[in-house]
């Protein structure tokens, strides 16, 4: 049991640090290749914070630990809106501009969320449904890059080239390898912990793993809010949630159809959908999110985690071997 816990939390630390290295390396390589700043920023940096969710869910799906993968995806979105965005709004009220956020980003996220719930409803995410989600992610990214108000400027040619080429390439490769190693450790450790305590892999994915893999988003959003840039948290959260459902879930389901237990996920999916709609309504009301609304999001998240903990304790059956190890 001790080894499994070390694998779970040690793998999480390795995964987060490796993802950070991978993003730094990718940005450095892209700049050395003369890639425009916008192209570096949108797909690499914005999606980079969701790399932990991507690697963990993909490896979990390949190993057949589907509940772990789905729990991580759904739990990460709930954590992003409830904990990350709620904390950012609590630190500093979030003011947003209209534009693409309300015309494109939030409508696409809501549509993808609704489609994902529908895909879960028949008990399996089919390959065609997964490929459709991936297609949405690709099209959304391309459209984002081509949006006039987001267009790159002439100073792209003057951008800082970043770290030397060998260092950037090394960071990229080490980061990729580290993410695979960290994700493997997390999946192995989380599976053993779940089996030992009789806690479902879904709950482990929704709680420990989801919070852990959402730490990059949390760190970026809270740091931005503390510096008076709380509005950055909205783009970070919306982009991450969309990436999780469209690309992470899509990529996992494209490998093989994903069997899901829809009945046991009904409350999880309902909370995810409700928080997505609540975020849209809060931001649309005066184009700002107040501290009170941030507290509300945090309270919903705490209540959800409390319900999961209660559910886990009610079903926990510690095996004799685990009891001996724990003692």
C-alpha positions as a LaTeX table, in Angstrom:
\begin{tabular}{lrrr}
\hline
Residue & $x$ (\AA) & $y$ (\AA) & $z$ (\AA) \\
\hline
Unk1 & 0.00 & 0.00 & 0.00 \\
Unk2 & 2.81 & 2.43 & 0.88 \\
Unk3 & 4.48 & 1.72 & $-2.45$ \\
Unk4 & 1.20 & 2.29 & $-4.30$ \\
Unk5 & 0.69 & 5.64 & $-2.55$ \\
Unk6 & 4.26 & 6.66 & $-3.40$ \\
Unk7 & 3.61 & 5.69 & $-7.01$ \\
Unk8 & 0.40 & 7.72 & $-7.10$ \\
Unk9 & 1.72 & 10.94 & $-5.59$ \\
Unk10 & 5.30 & 10.56 & $-6.85$ \\
Unk11 & 4.00 & 9.99 & $-10.35$ \\
Unk12 & 1.85 & 13.10 & $-10.01$ \\
Unk13 & 4.87 & 15.25 & $-9.12$ \\
Unk14 & 6.91 & 13.79 & $-11.99$ \\
Unk15 & 4.02 & 14.34 & $-14.40$ \\
Unk16 & 3.50 & 18.01 & $-13.48$ \\
Unk17 & 7.21 & 18.89 & $-13.63$ \\
Unk18 & 7.68 & 16.97 & $-16.87$ \\
Unk19 & 4.73 & 18.79 & $-18.46$ \\
Unk20 & 6.32 & 22.11 & $-17.47$ \\
Unk21 & 9.62 & 21.08 & $-19.06$ \\
Unk22 & 7.84 & 19.84 & $-22.18$ \\
Unk23 & 6.02 & 23.16 & $-22.67$ \\
Unk24 & 9.23 & 25.16 & $-22.14$ \\
Unk25 & 11.06 & 22.93 & $-24.60$ \\
Unk26 & 8.28 & 23.09 & $-27.19$ \\
Unk27 & 8.15 & 26.88 & $-26.99$ \\
Unk28 & 11.93 & 27.11 & $-27.35$ \\
Unk29 & 12.03 & 24.78 & $-30.34$ \\
Unk30 & 9.11 & 26.57 & $-32.01$ \\
Unk31 & 10.79 & 29.95 & $-31.60$ \\
Unk32 & 14.07 & 28.64 & $-32.97$ \\
Unk33 & 12.15 & 27.39 & $-36.01$ \\
Unk34 & 10.65 & 30.84 & $-36.50$ \\
Unk35 & 7.09 & 29.82 & $-35.63$ \\
Unk36 & 4.90 & 32.93 & $-35.04$ \\
Unk37 & 4.23 & 33.86 & $-31.43$ \\
Unk38 & 0.50 & 33.24 & $-31.79$ \\
Unk39 & 1.04 & 29.67 & $-32.94$ \\
Unk40 & 3.37 & 29.12 & $-29.99$ \\
Unk41 & 0.87 & 30.61 & $-27.56$ \\
Unk42 & $-2.42$ & 28.99 & $-28.50$ \\
Unk43 & $-1.79$ & 25.28 & $-29.08$ \\
Unk44 & 1.44 & 24.86 & $-27.10$ \\
Unk45 & 1.09 & 27.05 & $-24.02$ \\
Unk46 & $-2.70$ & 27.14 & $-23.69$ \\
Unk47 & $-3.12$ & 23.40 & $-24.21$ \\
Unk48 & 0.11 & 22.63 & $-22.40$ \\
Unk49 & $-1.57$ & 22.96 & $-19.00$ \\
Unk50 & $-3.88$ & 20.07 & $-20.01$ \\
Unk51 & $-1.06$ & 17.71 & $-20.95$ \\
Unk52 & $-1.20$ & 15.85 & $-17.59$ \\
Unk53 & $-4.89$ & 15.02 & $-18.15$ \\
Unk54 & $-4.14$ & 13.95 & $-21.71$ \\
Unk55 & $-1.30$ & 11.56 & $-20.86$ \\
Unk56 & $-3.01$ & 10.04 & $-17.80$ \\
Unk57 & $-6.32$ & 9.47 & $-19.58$ \\
Unk58 & $-4.71$ & 8.10 & $-22.73$ \\
Unk59 & $-2.57$ & 5.59 & $-20.84$ \\
Unk60 & $-5.49$ & 4.62 & $-18.61$ \\
Unk61 & $-7.68$ & 3.95 & $-21.64$ \\
Unk62 & $-4.97$ & 1.87 & $-23.30$ \\
Unk63 & $-4.64$ & $-0.22$ & $-20.14$ \\
Unk64 & $-8.38$ & $-0.74$ & $-19.95$ \\
Unk65 & $-8.77$ & 1.35 & $-16.78$ \\
Unk66 & $-11.58$ & 3.36 & $-18.38$ \\
Unk67 & $-13.22$ & 4.59 & $-15.14$ \\
Unk68 & $-9.88$ & 6.10 & $-14.13$ \\
Unk69 & $-9.60$ & 7.94 & $-17.47$ \\
Unk70 & $-13.20$ & 9.19 & $-17.55$ \\
Unk71 & $-13.06$ & 10.21 & $-13.89$ \\
Unk72 & $-9.92$ & 12.22 & $-14.57$ \\
Unk73 & $-11.49$ & 14.05 & $-17.54$ \\
Unk74 & $-14.82$ & 14.86 & $-15.86$ \\
Unk75 & $-13.18$ & 15.60 & $-12.51$ \\
Unk76 & $-10.66$ & 17.94 & $-14.12$ \\
Unk77 & $-13.41$ & 20.02 & $-15.73$ \\
Unk78 & $-15.31$ & 20.22 & $-12.45$ \\
Unk79 & $-12.08$ & 21.21 & $-10.68$ \\
Unk80 & $-11.21$ & 23.81 & $-13.34$ \\
Unk81 & $-14.52$ & 25.63 & $-13.01$ \\
Unk82 & $-15.26$ & 25.07 & $-9.32$ \\
Unk83 & $-11.82$ & 25.28 & $-7.74$ \\
Unk84 & $-9.61$ & 27.09 & $-10.26$ \\
Unk85 & $-12.04$ & 29.72 & $-11.57$ \\
Unk86 & $-13.72$ & 30.07 & $-8.17$ \\
Unk87 & $-10.37$ & 30.73 & $-6.47$ \\
Unk88 & $-9.33$ & 33.24 & $-9.13$ \\
Unk89 & $-12.61$ & 35.17 & $-8.75$ \\
Unk90 & $-12.27$ & 35.12 & $-4.96$ \\
Unk91 & $-8.80$ & 36.65 & $-5.19$ \\
Unk92 & $-9.84$ & 39.28 & $-7.73$ \\
Unk93 & $-13.20$ & 39.85 & $-9.47$ \\
Unk94 & $-12.97$ & 38.75 & $-13.10$ \\
Unk95 & $-13.90$ & 41.24 & $-15.81$ \\
Unk96 & $-14.14$ & 39.92 & $-19.37$ \\
Unk97 & $-14.65$ & 41.40 & $-22.80$ \\
Unk98 & $-17.39$ & 40.15 & $-25.11$ \\
Unk99 & $-16.07$ & 39.10 & $-28.49$ \\
Unk100 & $-15.11$ & 35.52 & $-29.13$ \\
Unk101 & $-15.67$ & 34.38 & $-25.54$ \\
Unk102 & $-19.46$ & 34.64 & $-25.90$ \\
Unk103 & $-19.70$ & 34.19 & $-29.68$ \\
Unk104 & $-17.46$ & 31.14 & $-29.95$ \\
Unk105 & $-15.64$ & 29.79 & $-26.89$ \\
Unk106 & $-18.46$ & 29.30 & $-24.37$ \\
Unk107 & $-21.00$ & 28.08 & $-26.98$ \\
Unk108 & $-18.51$ & 25.51 & $-28.31$ \\
Unk109 & $-17.62$ & 24.34 & $-24.79$ \\
Unk110 & $-21.31$ & 23.98 & $-23.88$ \\
Unk111 & $-22.04$ & 22.07 & $-27.09$ \\
Unk112 & $-19.07$ & 19.74 & $-26.57$ \\
Unk113 & $-20.14$ & 19.16 & $-22.95$ \\
Unk114 & $-23.69$ & 18.29 & $-24.04$ \\
Unk115 & $-22.43$ & 15.99 & $-26.80$ \\
Unk116 & $-20.06$ & 14.21 & $-24.38$ \\
Unk117 & $-22.89$ & 13.55 & $-21.92$ \\
Unk118 & $-25.00$ & 12.20 & $-24.79$ \\
Unk119 & $-22.10$ & 9.97 & $-25.89$ \\
Unk120 & $-21.86$ & 8.58 & $-22.34$ \\
Unk121 & $-25.61$ & 7.98 & $-22.07$ \\
Unk122 & $-25.72$ & 4.71 & $-24.04$ \\
Unk123 & $-22.92$ & 3.15 & $-21.97$ \\
Unk124 & $-20.11$ & 3.43 & $-24.51$ \\
Unk125 & $-18.21$ & 6.19 & $-26.29$ \\
Unk126 & $-18.03$ & 4.89 & $-29.85$ \\
Unk127 & $-15.01$ & 5.50 & $-32.05$ \\
Unk128 & $-16.95$ & 7.76 & $-34.44$ \\
Unk129 & $-18.08$ & 9.91 & $-31.51$ \\
Unk130 & $-14.50$ & 10.18 & $-30.30$ \\
Unk131 & $-13.21$ & 11.11 & $-33.76$ \\
Unk132 & $-15.91$ & 13.78 & $-34.02$ \\
Unk133 & $-14.70$ & 15.28 & $-30.74$ \\
Unk134 & $-11.10$ & 15.31 & $-31.98$ \\
Unk135 & $-12.26$ & 16.99 & $-35.19$ \\
Unk136 & $-13.97$ & 19.71 & $-33.16$ \\
Unk137 & $-10.74$ & 20.29 & $-31.21$ \\
Unk138 & $-8.72$ & 20.60 & $-34.42$ \\
Unk139 & $-11.21$ & 22.92 & $-36.14$ \\
Unk140 & $-11.57$ & 25.05 & $-33.00$ \\
Unk141 & $-7.80$ & 25.49 & $-32.76$ \\
Unk142 & $-7.49$ & 26.43 & $-36.44$ \\
Unk143 & $-10.35$ & 28.92 & $-36.19$ \\
Unk144 & $-8.81$ & 30.40 & $-33.03$ \\
Unk145 & $-5.55$ & 30.99 & $-34.88$ \\
Unk146 & $-7.34$ & 32.64 & $-37.80$ \\
Unk147 & $-9.56$ & 34.95 & $-35.75$ \\
Unk148 & $-8.71$ & 38.56 & $-36.74$ \\
Unk149 & $-8.69$ & 39.92 & $-33.18$ \\
Unk150 & $-6.22$ & 37.21 & $-32.21$ \\
Unk151 & $-4.03$ & 37.66 & $-35.26$ \\
Unk152 & $-0.27$ & 37.82 & $-34.87$ \\
Unk153 & 1.52 & 41.10 & $-35.15$ \\
Unk154 & 4.59 & 42.33 & $-36.93$ \\
Unk155 & 6.76 & 41.95 & $-33.87$ \\
Unk156 & 6.77 & 38.17 & $-34.35$ \\
Unk157 & 10.04 & 38.54 & $-36.19$ \\
Unk158 & 11.53 & 40.33 & $-33.19$ \\
Unk159 & 10.43 & 37.82 & $-30.58$ \\
Unk160 & 12.93 & 36.47 & $-28.08$ \\
Unk161 & 14.44 & 33.28 & $-29.55$ \\
Unk162 & 14.35 & 31.72 & $-26.10$ \\
Unk163 & 16.74 & 29.08 & $-24.80$ \\
Unk164 & 19.52 & 27.60 & $-26.97$ \\
Unk165 & 18.40 & 24.89 & $-29.41$ \\
Unk166 & 20.06 & 21.90 & $-27.62$ \\
Unk167 & 18.56 & 22.88 & $-24.26$ \\
Unk168 & 15.07 & 23.33 & $-25.73$ \\
Unk169 & 15.24 & 20.00 & $-27.56$ \\
Unk170 & 16.47 & 18.25 & $-24.42$ \\
Unk171 & 13.68 & 19.76 & $-22.31$ \\
Unk172 & 11.12 & 18.69 & $-24.90$ \\
Unk173 & 12.33 & 15.08 & $-25.02$ \\
Unk174 & 12.88 & 14.74 & $-21.27$ \\
Unk175 & 9.48 & 16.29 & $-20.64$ \\
Unk176 & 7.72 & 13.85 & $-22.98$ \\
Unk177 & 9.51 & 10.88 & $-21.41$ \\
Unk178 & 8.84 & 12.16 & $-17.90$ \\
Unk179 & 5.13 & 12.56 & $-18.59$ \\
Unk180 & 4.87 & 8.97 & $-19.79$ \\
Unk181 & 6.77 & 7.69 & $-16.74$ \\
Unk182 & 4.79 & 9.84 & $-14.31$ \\
Unk183 & 1.45 & 8.89 & $-15.85$ \\
Unk184 & 2.31 & 5.20 & $-15.72$ \\
Unk185 & 3.23 & 5.48 & $-12.04$ \\
Unk186 & $-0.02$ & 7.33 & $-11.31$ \\
Unk187 & $-2.20$ & 4.80 & $-13.10$ \\
Unk188 & $-0.47$ & 1.84 & $-11.46$ \\
Unk189 & $-0.52$ & 3.38 & $-7.99$ \\
Unk190 & $-4.07$ & 4.68 & $-8.29$ \\
Unk191 & $-5.37$ & 1.31 & $-9.46$ \\
Unk192 & $-3.73$ & $-0.52$ & $-6.55$ \\
Unk193 & $-5.02$ & 2.03 & $-4.02$ \\
Unk194 & $-8.54$ & 1.74 & $-5.42$ \\
Unk195 & $-8.46$ & $-2.06$ & $-5.31$ \\
Unk196 & $-6.93$ & $-2.18$ & $-1.83$ \\
Unk197 & $-9.47$ & 0.12 & $-0.21$ \\
Unk198 & $-12.43$ & $-0.96$ & $-2.28$ \\
Unk199 & $-12.77$ & 2.57 & $-3.66$ \\
Unk200 & $-13.80$ & 2.77 & $-7.30$ \\
Unk201 & $-11.25$ & 3.91 & $-9.87$ \\
Unk202 & $-13.82$ & 6.51 & $-10.89$ \\
Unk203 & $-13.62$ & 8.20 & $-7.47$ \\
Unk204 & $-9.81$ & 8.14 & $-7.46$ \\
Unk205 & $-9.87$ & 9.73 & $-10.92$ \\
Unk206 & $-12.46$ & 12.35 & $-9.92$ \\
Unk207 & $-10.60$ & 13.43 & $-6.78$ \\
Unk208 & $-6.87$ & 12.87 & $-6.28$ \\
Unk209 & $-5.93$ & 12.50 & $-9.94$ \\
Unk210 & $-8.24$ & 15.25 & $-11.24$ \\
Unk211 & $-7.00$ & 17.77 & $-8.67$ \\
Unk212 & $-3.40$ & 16.77 & $-9.29$ \\
Unk213 & $-3.56$ & 17.04 & $-13.06$ \\
Unk214 & $-5.37$ & 20.40 & $-12.74$ \\
Unk215 & $-2.57$ & 21.94 & $-10.68$ \\
Unk216 & $-0.97$ & 23.66 & $-13.72$ \\
Unk217 & $-4.26$ & 25.44 & $-14.48$ \\
Unk218 & $-4.68$ & 26.30 & $-10.80$ \\
Unk219 & $-1.17$ & 27.72 & $-10.49$ \\
Unk220 & $-1.44$ & 29.77 & $-13.70$ \\
Unk221 & $-4.89$ & 31.17 & $-12.89$ \\
Unk222 & $-4.26$ & 32.00 & $-9.23$ \\
Unk223 & $-0.91$ & 33.61 & $-10.06$ \\
Unk224 & $-2.61$ & 35.70 & $-12.75$ \\
Unk225 & $-5.38$ & 36.76 & $-10.37$ \\
Unk226 & $-2.87$ & 37.73 & $-7.69$ \\
Unk227 & $-1.17$ & 40.01 & $-10.23$ \\
Unk228 & $-4.45$ & 41.61 & $-11.27$ \\
Unk229 & $-4.89$ & 39.56 & $-14.43$ \\
Unk230 & $-7.79$ & 37.41 & $-13.26$ \\
Unk231 & $-9.37$ & 37.56 & $-16.71$ \\
Unk232 & $-6.66$ & 35.24 & $-17.97$ \\
Unk233 & $-8.18$ & 32.50 & $-15.81$ \\
Unk234 & $-11.32$ & 32.46 & $-17.95$ \\
Unk235 & $-9.44$ & 31.72 & $-21.17$ \\
Unk236 & $-7.28$ & 29.19 & $-19.35$ \\
Unk237 & $-10.26$ & 27.36 & $-17.84$ \\
Unk238 & $-12.48$ & 27.45 & $-20.94$ \\
Unk239 & $-9.63$ & 26.27 & $-23.17$ \\
Unk240 & $-8.62$ & 23.52 & $-20.76$ \\
Unk241 & $-12.18$ & 22.22 & $-20.31$ \\
Unk242 & $-12.72$ & 22.18 & $-24.06$ \\
Unk243 & $-9.40$ & 20.42 & $-24.62$ \\
Unk244 & $-10.21$ & 17.80 & $-21.97$ \\
Unk245 & $-13.52$ & 16.81 & $-23.54$ \\
Unk246 & $-12.80$ & 17.32 & $-27.23$ \\
Unk247 & $-9.20$ & 16.17 & $-27.50$ \\
Unk248 & $-8.44$ & 14.07 & $-24.41$ \\
Unk249 & $-11.72$ & 12.14 & $-24.38$ \\
Unk250 & $-11.69$ & 12.03 & $-28.17$ \\
Unk251 & $-8.15$ & 10.67 & $-28.39$ \\
Unk252 & $-8.83$ & 8.06 & $-25.70$ \\
Unk253 & $-11.99$ & 6.89 & $-27.46$ \\
Unk254 & $-10.30$ & 6.86 & $-30.86$ \\
Unk255 & $-7.95$ & 4.12 & $-29.63$ \\
Unk256 & $-10.86$ & 1.86 & $-28.74$ \\
Unk257 & $-14.53$ & 2.34 & $-27.76$ \\
Unk258 & $-14.81$ & 3.36 & $-24.10$ \\
Unk259 & $-17.35$ & 1.43 & $-21.98$ \\
Unk260 & $-18.77$ & 3.66 & $-19.25$ \\
Unk261 & $-21.12$ & 3.21 & $-16.29$ \\
Unk262 & $-23.53$ & 6.03 & $-17.04$ \\
Unk263 & $-25.77$ & 5.48 & $-13.99$ \\
Unk264 & $-22.87$ & 5.86 & $-11.55$ \\
Unk265 & $-21.64$ & 8.94 & $-13.44$ \\
Unk266 & $-24.98$ & 10.74 & $-13.60$ \\
Unk267 & $-24.29$ & 13.10 & $-10.68$ \\
Unk268 & $-20.71$ & 13.72 & $-11.85$ \\
Unk269 & $-21.89$ & 14.66 & $-15.34$ \\
Unk270 & $-24.74$ & 16.76 & $-13.94$ \\
Unk271 & $-22.33$ & 18.77 & $-11.80$ \\
Unk272 & $-19.99$ & 19.26 & $-14.76$ \\
Unk273 & $-22.84$ & 20.46 & $-16.98$ \\
Unk274 & $-24.34$ & 22.70 & $-14.30$ \\
Unk275 & $-20.99$ & 24.36 & $-13.57$ \\
Unk276 & $-20.39$ & 24.94 & $-17.28$ \\
Unk277 & $-23.75$ & 26.69 & $-17.63$ \\
Unk278 & $-23.25$ & 28.59 & $-14.37$ \\
Unk279 & $-19.90$ & 29.90 & $-15.59$ \\
Unk280 & $-21.53$ & 31.17 & $-18.80$ \\
Unk281 & $-24.39$ & 32.87 & $-16.92$ \\
Unk282 & $-22.07$ & 34.47 & $-14.35$ \\
Unk283 & $-19.73$ & 35.86 & $-17.00$ \\
Unk284 & $-22.60$ & 37.06 & $-19.20$ \\
Unk285 & $-24.15$ & 39.00 & $-16.29$ \\
Unk286 & $-22.37$ & 42.31 & $-16.52$ \\
Unk287 & $-19.43$ & 40.58 & $-18.23$ \\
Unk288 & $-17.77$ & 39.93 & $-14.89$ \\
Unk289 & $-17.56$ & 37.32 & $-12.16$ \\
Unk290 & $-17.76$ & 38.65 & $-8.62$ \\
Unk291 & $-16.17$ & 37.33 & $-5.44$ \\
Unk292 & $-19.59$ & 36.10 & $-4.28$ \\
Unk293 & $-19.94$ & 34.07 & $-7.46$ \\
Unk294 & $-16.42$ & 32.73 & $-6.96$ \\
Unk295 & $-17.35$ & 31.63 & $-3.44$ \\
Unk296 & $-20.45$ & 29.92 & $-4.85$ \\
Unk297 & $-18.33$ & 27.94 & $-7.33$ \\
Unk298 & $-15.96$ & 26.93 & $-4.55$ \\
Unk299 & $-18.84$ & 25.82 & $-2.33$ \\
Unk300 & $-20.26$ & 23.66 & $-5.13$ \\
Unk301 & $-16.85$ & 22.06 & $-5.62$ \\
Unk302 & $-16.33$ & 21.42 & $-1.90$ \\
Unk303 & $-19.83$ & 19.92 & $-1.65$ \\
Unk304 & $-19.12$ & 17.65 & $-4.63$ \\
Unk305 & $-15.83$ & 16.44 & $-3.16$ \\
Unk306 & $-17.53$ & 15.93 & 0.21 \\
Unk307 & $-20.18$ & 13.79 & $-1.46$ \\
Unk308 & $-17.49$ & 11.71 & $-3.19$ \\
Unk309 & $-15.61$ & 11.20 & 0.09 \\
Unk310 & $-18.83$ & 10.12 & 1.81 \\
Unk311 & $-19.54$ & 7.74 & $-1.05$ \\
Unk312 & $-16.02$ & 6.33 & $-0.85$ \\
Unk313 & $-16.18$ & 5.81 & 2.92 \\
Unk314 & $-19.53$ & 4.05 & 2.60 \\
Unk315 & $-18.12$ & 1.52 & 0.16 \\
Unk316 & $-14.60$ & 1.22 & 1.55 \\
Unk317 & $-13.56$ & $-2.36$ & 2.30 \\
Unk318 & $-9.97$ & $-2.52$ & 3.42 \\
Unk319 & $-8.42$ & $-5.86$ & 2.48 \\
Unk320 & $-6.45$ & $-7.77$ & 5.13 \\
Unk321 & $-3.20$ & $-7.31$ & 3.23 \\
Unk322 & $-3.74$ & $-3.58$ & 3.00 \\
Unk323 & $-4.67$ & $-3.39$ & 6.66 \\
Unk324 & $-1.45$ & $-5.13$ & 7.60 \\
Unk325 & 0.54 & $-2.78$ & 5.38 \\
Unk326 & $-1.23$ & 0.28 & 6.76 \\
Unk327 & $-0.53$ & $-0.75$ & 10.31 \\
\hline
\end{tabular}
